[in-house]
Every structure is written in C-alpha cells, then in structure tokens.
Amino acid sequence: MDPSIKHHIYEMVSQGVKSLTDMKTQLSEFITSKFGTSLPDASNRRQWPADCDIINHMQAALAKQVKLANNAISIRCREKTFITV
C-alpha cells in the first residue's frame, strides 16, 4: 500500500471514520485528488487497496489511538502521584 494512502487512513480514523464504506469513499476522493485525470488501474492494490487491507489499517490505527490514550492516562496518573506525595 502506498504510504500516503496508509497515512490518510490513519488520519480519517483519528477524525472519526469507522465504517469501511465511509473509508472507501474518503479514499476514493483522496486518490482522485492525488492523481487527477491519470488514475491508476483499479487492479493496482498499491493505490486501490482491497477491503481487507483497509480494515487491517483501520484496526491498526484504532489500536494506536488506544495505546496513545492509555499512555496519556498513565502519564497523568504518574504526575498526579508525584504531586500528591
């Protein structure tokens, strides 16, 4: 998968896109704006990822968000502990 498409999936997940249908619409618009009139062939999975690839990257993006949120909570808890001790 093209790195810019992967990045776009992560961005869209962070903005709240959670369904495959919505993500495919967003990716279609992104790819069309990126390539203009010279669109790559629809069988090119680097530019037009399969549903399973999109889902996998959406899940990875969600997992990354959860991990970042847990780290932020952990940091806040440690800061609170240092302040109250």
N, C-alpha and C positions, 0 to 999 in steps of 0.2 A: 504494500500500500504506500502511496506517495506520502511523505512526511507532512506535507501541508494539509492533506485530507485528514490524516490522523489528528493533527493539531486542531483542525476545525471541529472534528467530532468531540474532542475534549472540551473545546470552548462552548459548543452547543449544549453539552451535558451540564456544564457549570452554569449555563443560563436557564436550565430547567427542561430541556428537551429530553423526554423519557421514552417516547414510543418510536418504534422502528419506522413507522410511516412518516412521522414528522421529521425524523432524522434524514430519511431518504429524500424528502422534499427539500430540506436545507442543503444537503449535499448536492443535489441536482442543480439548485440555484448557484451554489458555490462553484461547482465545476463549470457551469455555463459561463459564469462571470470570469472565471480564470482563463478559459480557453477561447471564449468568444465564438466566432464562426467556425473555427477549426477544432471541433470537438473530437476527442479520441474515440476510437471504436468502442462500442458498448461491451465487447467481449474483453476489453483491456481491464483486468482486475486491479491493476495499479491505480488507475484513475476512476474506475467504476467498481468499487468493492462489492463483494457478494454480501447478502444479508447476514450470513454467519460471521463474516469479518466485521461488519458494522456493529453487530450485537456484542461481539467479543471486546471491541474497543470501547463501546459504551459501558460495559461492565467494568472494564479496567479503569475507566475514568471515574465511575462511581466509587470504586474501591479506593482510588487515590484520594478522592474527596473525603471519604470516611476516615482514612488514615490521617489526613491533614487535620481534620476536625478533632480526632482523638488526641493528636499531638498538641494541638492548641489547648485543649481541655487539660491535658497533663501538665503543660507549662503553667497554665493559670493556677492549677492546684498546688504546684510546687512553689510558685510565687506567693500564694496565699499562706502556705505553711511557713515560709521564711519570714513573712511579715508578722504572723501571729506568735511566733516562738520567742 
